Amino acid sequence: MNHEHESSRYYYPVEGRTDGAIAGAFAFIAIIAVPALTYAAWHALVSWISYLFP
């Protein structure tokens, strides 16, 4: 690419924009999704048990 060309002054390289996206997704799953799903499953289980044994 000719960086001296007039249109190239609006060119922004896209390399590196997704760096850490996979790690960020794993962090989201580990920090937010797993505890939330664990809480929801535990709450459902306890509700079911307390319904069976009043």
Phi and psi restraints in degrees (range 20) as a CNS / XPLOR table:
assign (resid 1 and name C) (resid 2 and name N)
       (resid 2 and name CA) (resid 2 and name C) 1.0 -85.1 20.0 2
assign (resid 2 and name N) (resid 2 and name CA)
       (resid 2 and name C) (resid 3 and name N) 1.0 108.2 20.0 2
assign (resid 2 and name C) (resid 3 and name N)
       (resid 3 and name CA) (resid 3 and name C) 1.0 -77.5 20.0 2
assign (resid 3 and name N) (resid 3 and name CA)
       (resid 3 and name C) (resid 4 and name N) 1.0 -7.2 20.0 2
assign (resid 3 and name C) (resid 4 and name N)
       (resid 4 and name CA) (resid 4 and name C) 1.0 -86.6 20.0 2
assign (resid 4 and name N) (resid 4 and name CA)
       (resid 4 and name C) (resid 5 and name N) 1.0 -10.9 20.0 2
assign (resid 4 and name C) (resid 5 and name N)
       (resid 5 and name CA) (resid 5 and name C) 1.0 -69.3 20.0 2
assign (resid 5 and name N) (resid 5 and name CA)
       (resid 5 and name C) (resid 6 and name N) 1.0 149.8 20.0 2
assign (resid 5 and name C) (resid 6 and name N)
       (resid 6 and name CA) (resid 6 and name C) 1.0 -60.9 20.0 2
assign (resid 6 and name N) (resid 6 and name CA)
       (resid 6 and name C) (resid 7 and name N) 1.0 -38.8 20.0 2
assign (resid 6 and name C) (resid 7 and name N)
       (resid 7 and name CA) (resid 7 and name C) 1.0 -75.9 20.0 2
assign (resid 7 and name N) (resid 7 and name CA)
       (resid 7 and name C) (resid 8 and name N) 1.0 -15.5 20.0 2
assign (resid 7 and name C) (resid 8 and name N)
       (resid 8 and name CA) (resid 8 and name C) 1.0 -76.5 20.0 2
assign (resid 8 and name N) (resid 8 and name CA)
       (resid 8 and name C) (resid 9 and name N) 1.0 -9.4 20.0 2
assign (resid 8 and name C) (resid 9 and name N)
       (resid 9 and name CA) (resid 9 and name C) 1.0 -71.3 20.0 2
assign (resid 9 and name N) (resid 9 and name CA)
       (resid 9 and name C) (resid 10 and name N) 1.0 -15.2 20.0 2
assign (resid 9 and name C) (resid 10 and name N)
       (resid 10 and name CA) (resid 10 and name C) 1.0 -99.2 20.0 2
assign (resid 10 and name N) (resid 10 and name CA)
       (resid 10 and name C) (resid 11 and name N) 1.0 8.7 20.0 2
assign (resid 10 and name C) (resid 11 and name N)
       (resid 11 and name CA) (resid 11 and name C) 1.0 -86.8 20.0 2
assign (resid 11 and name N) (resid 11 and name CA)
       (resid 11 and name C) (resid 12 and name N) 1.0 125.3 20.0 2
assign (resid 11 and name C) (resid 12 and name N)
       (resid 12 and name CA) (resid 12 and name C) 1.0 -119.3 20.0 2
assign (resid 12 and name N) (resid 12 and name CA)
       (resid 12 and name C) (resid 13 and name N) 1.0 123.2 20.0 2
assign (resid 12 and name C) (resid 13 and name N)
       (resid 13 and name CA) (resid 13 and name C) 1.0 -65.5 20.0 2
assign (resid 13 and name N) (resid 13 and name CA)
       (resid 13 and name C) (resid 14 and name N) 1.0 143.8 20.0 2
assign (resid 13 and name C) (resid 14 and name N)
       (resid 14 and name CA) (resid 14 and name C) 1.0 -100.3 20.0 2
assign (resid 14 and name N) (resid 14 and name CA)
       (resid 14 and name C) (resid 15 and name N) 1.0 -1.3 20.0 2
assign (resid 14 and name C) (resid 15 and name N)
       (resid 15 and name CA) (resid 15 and name C) 1.0 -63.5 20.0 2
assign (resid 15 and name N) (resid 15 and name CA)
       (resid 15 and name C) (resid 16 and name N) 1.0 135.6 20.0 2
assign (resid 15 and name C) (resid 16 and name N)
       (resid 16 and name CA) (resid 16 and name C) 1.0 90.2 20.0 2
assign (resid 16 and name N) (resid 16 and name CA)
       (resid 16 and name C) (resid 17 and name N) 1.0 -4.0 20.0 2
assign (resid 16 and name C) (resid 17 and name N)
       (resid 17 and name CA) (resid 17 and name C) 1.0 -70.9 20.0 2
assign (resid 17 and name N) (resid 17 and name CA)
       (resid 17 and name C) (resid 18 and name N) 1.0 -28.7 20.0 2
assign (resid 17 and name C) (resid 18 and name N)
       (resid 18 and name CA) (resid 18 and name C) 1.0 -97.9 20.0 2
assign (resid 18 and name N) (resid 18 and name CA)
       (resid 18 and name C) (resid 19 and name N) 1.0 8.8 20.0 2
assign (resid 18 and name C) (resid 19 and name N)
       (resid 19 and name CA) (resid 19 and name C) 1.0 -61.9 20.0 2
assign (resid 19 and name N) (resid 19 and name CA)
       (resid 19 and name C) (resid 20 and name N) 1.0 125.6 20.0 2
assign (resid 19 and name C) (resid 20 and name N)
       (resid 20 and name CA) (resid 20 and name C) 1.0 86.8 20.0 2
assign (resid 20 and name N) (resid 20 and name CA)
       (resid 20 and name C) (resid 21 and name N) 1.0 2.6 20.0 2
assign (resid 20 and name C) (resid 21 and name N)
       (resid 21 and name CA) (resid 21 and name C) 1.0 -67.3 20.0 2
assign (resid 21 and name N) (resid 21 and name CA)
       (resid 21 and name C) (resid 22 and name N) 1.0 -39.3 20.0 2
assign (resid 21 and name C) (resid 22 and name N)
       (resid 22 and name CA) (resid 22 and name C) 1.0 -68.3 20.0 2
assign (resid 22 and name N) (resid 22 and name CA)
       (resid 22 and name C) (resid 23 and name N) 1.0 -44.0 20.0 2
assign (resid 22 and name C) (resid 23 and name N)
       (resid 23 and name CA) (resid 23 and name C) 1.0 -64.2 20.0 2
assign (resid 23 and name N) (resid 23 and name CA)
       (resid 23 and name C) (resid 24 and name N) 1.0 -37.9 20.0 2
assign (resid 23 and name C) (resid 24 and name N)
       (resid 24 and name CA) (resid 24 and name C) 1.0 -64.4 20.0 2
assign (resid 24 and name N) (resid 24 and name CA)
       (resid 24 and name C) (resid 25 and name N) 1.0 -38.7 20.0 2
assign (resid 24 and name C) (resid 25 and name N)
       (resid 25 and name CA) (resid 25 and name C) 1.0 -66.2 20.0 2
assign (resid 25 and name N) (resid 25 and name CA)
       (resid 25 and name C) (resid 26 and name N) 1.0 -42.7 20.0 2
assign (resid 25 and name C) (resid 26 and name N)
       (resid 26 and name CA) (resid 26 and name C) 1.0 -64.8 20.0 2
assign (resid 26 and name N) (resid 26 and name CA)
       (resid 26 and name C) (resid 27 and name N) 1.0 -37.5 20.0 2
assign (resid 26 and name C) (resid 27 and name N)
       (resid 27 and name CA) (resid 27 and name C) 1.0 -64.6 20.0 2
assign (resid 27 and name N) (resid 27 and name CA)
       (resid 27 and name C) (resid 28 and name N) 1.0 -42.5 20.0 2
assign (resid 27 and name C) (resid 28 and name N)
       (resid 28 and name CA) (resid 28 and name C) 1.0 -59.9 20.0 2
assign (resid 28 and name N) (resid 28 and name CA)
       (resid 28 and name C) (resid 29 and name N) 1.0 -45.7 20.0 2
assign (resid 28 and name C) (resid 29 and name N)
       (resid 29 and name CA) (resid 29 and name C) 1.0 -64.4 20.0 2
assign (resid 29 and name N) (resid 29 and name CA)
       (resid 29 and name C) (resid 30 and name N) 1.0 -43.0 20.0 2
assign (resid 29 and name C) (resid 30 and name N)
       (resid 30 and name CA) (resid 30 and name C) 1.0 -71.9 20.0 2
assign (resid 30 and name N) (resid 30 and name CA)
       (resid 30 and name C) (resid 31 and name N) 1.0 -37.5 20.0 2
assign (resid 30 and name C) (resid 31 and name N)
       (resid 31 and name CA) (resid 31 and name C) 1.0 -89.9 20.0 2
assign (resid 31 and name N) (resid 31 and name CA)
       (resid 31 and name C) (resid 32 and name N) 1.0 -36.2 20.0 2
assign (resid 31 and name C) (resid 32 and name N)
       (resid 32 and name CA) (resid 32 and name C) 1.0 -108.5 20.0 2
assign (resid 32 and name N) (resid 32 and name CA)
       (resid 32 and name C) (resid 33 and name N) 1.0 -52.7 20.0 2
assign (resid 32 and name C) (resid 33 and name N)
       (resid 33 and name CA) (resid 33 and name C) 1.0 -69.8 20.0 2
assign (resid 33 and name N) (resid 33 and name CA)
       (resid 33 and name C) (resid 34 and name N) 1.0 -43.9 20.0 2
assign (resid 33 and name C) (resid 34 and name N)
       (resid 34 and name CA) (resid 34 and name C) 1.0 -64.1 20.0 2
assign (resid 34 and name N) (resid 34 and name CA)
       (resid 34 and name C) (resid 35 and name N) 1.0 -49.4 20.0 2
assign (resid 34 and name C) (resid 35 and name N)
       (resid 35 and name CA) (resid 35 and name C) 1.0 -63.9 20.0 2
assign (resid 35 and name N) (resid 35 and name CA)
       (resid 35 and name C) (resid 36 and name N) 1.0 -36.9 20.0 2
assign (resid 35 and name C) (resid 36 and name N)
       (resid 36 and name CA) (resid 36 and name C) 1.0 -66.1 20.0 2
assign (resid 36 and name N) (resid 36 and name CA)
       (resid 36 and name C) (resid 37 and name N) 1.0 -43.9 20.0 2
assign (resid 36 and name C) (resid 37 and name N)
       (resid 37 and name CA) (resid 37 and name C) 1.0 -69.4 20.0 2
assign (resid 37 and name N) (resid 37 and name CA)
       (resid 37 and name C) (resid 38 and name N) 1.0 -35.2 20.0 2
assign (resid 37 and name C) (resid 38 and name N)
       (resid 38 and name CA) (resid 38 and name C) 1.0 -64.3 20.0 2
assign (resid 38 and name N) (resid 38 and name CA)
       (resid 38 and name C) (resid 39 and name N) 1.0 -43.7 20.0 2
assign (resid 38 and name C) (resid 39 and name N)
       (resid 39 and name CA) (resid 39 and name C) 1.0 -62.7 20.0 2
assign (resid 39 and name N) (resid 39 and name CA)
       (resid 39 and name C) (resid 40 and name N) 1.0 -43.7 20.0 2
assign (resid 39 and name C) (resid 40 and name N)
       (resid 40 and name CA) (resid 40 and name C) 1.0 -65.0 20.0 2
assign (resid 40 and name N) (resid 40 and name CA)
       (resid 40 and name C) (resid 41 and name N) 1.0 -41.2 20.0 2
assign (resid 40 and name C) (resid 41 and name N)
       (resid 41 and name CA) (resid 41 and name C) 1.0 -66.8 20.0 2
assign (resid 41 and name N) (resid 41 and name CA)
       (resid 41 and name C) (resid 42 and name N) 1.0 -42.2 20.0 2
assign (resid 41 and name C) (resid 42 and name N)
       (resid 42 and name CA) (resid 42 and name C) 1.0 -64.3 20.0 2
assign (resid 42 and name N) (resid 42 and name CA)
       (resid 42 and name C) (resid 43 and name N) 1.0 -42.8 20.0 2
assign (resid 42 and name C) (resid 43 and name N)
       (resid 43 and name CA) (resid 43 and name C) 1.0 -63.3 20.0 2
assign (resid 43 and name N) (resid 43 and name CA)
       (resid 43 and name C) (resid 44 and name N) 1.0 -42.1 20.0 2
assign (resid 43 and name C) (resid 44 and name N)
       (resid 44 and name CA) (resid 44 and name C) 1.0 -64.6 20.0 2
assign (resid 44 and name N) (resid 44 and name CA)
       (resid 44 and name C) (resid 45 and name N) 1.0 -42.4 20.0 2
assign (resid 44 and name C) (resid 45 and name N)
       (resid 45 and name CA) (resid 45 and name C) 1.0 -63.9 20.0 2
assign (resid 45 and name N) (resid 45 and name CA)
       (resid 45 and name C) (resid 46 and name N) 1.0 -45.9 20.0 2
assign (resid 45 and name C) (resid 46 and name N)
       (resid 46 and name CA) (resid 46 and name C) 1.0 -66.3 20.0 2
assign (resid 46 and name N) (resid 46 and name CA)
       (resid 46 and name C) (resid 47 and name N) 1.0 -38.7 20.0 2
assign (resid 46 and name C) (resid 47 and name N)
       (resid 47 and name CA) (resid 47 and name C) 1.0 -63.0 20.0 2
assign (resid 47 and name N) (resid 47 and name CA)
       (resid 47 and name C) (resid 48 and name N) 1.0 -40.9 20.0 2
assign (resid 47 and name C) (resid 48 and name N)
       (resid 48 and name CA) (resid 48 and name C) 1.0 -65.9 20.0 2
assign (resid 48 and name N) (resid 48 and name CA)
       (resid 48 and name C) (resid 49 and name N) 1.0 -43.3 20.0 2
assign (resid 48 and name C) (resid 49 and name N)
       (resid 49 and name CA) (resid 49 and name C) 1.0 -66.1 20.0 2
assign (resid 49 and name N) (resid 49 and name CA)
       (resid 49 and name C) (resid 50 and name N) 1.0 -42.1 20.0 2
assign (resid 49 and name C) (resid 50 and name N)
       (resid 50 and name CA) (resid 50 and name C) 1.0 -69.9 20.0 2
assign (resid 50 and name N) (resid 50 and name CA)
       (resid 50 and name C) (resid 51 and name N) 1.0 -23.7 20.0 2
assign (resid 50 and name C) (resid 51 and name N)
       (resid 51 and name CA) (resid 51 and name C) 1.0 -73.5 20.0 2
assign (resid 51 and name N) (resid 51 and name CA)
       (resid 51 and name C) (resid 52 and name N) 1.0 -38.5 20.0 2
assign (resid 51 and name C) (resid 52 and name N)
       (resid 52 and name CA) (resid 52 and name C) 1.0 -72.1 20.0 2
assign (resid 52 and name N) (resid 52 and name CA)
       (resid 52 and name C) (resid 53 and name N) 1.0 -35.2 20.0 2
assign (resid 52 and name C) (resid 53 and name N)
       (resid 53 and name CA) (resid 53 and name C) 1.0 -121.7 20.0 2
assign (resid 53 and name N) (resid 53 and name CA)
       (resid 53 and name C) (resid 54 and name N) 1.0 83.8 20.0 2
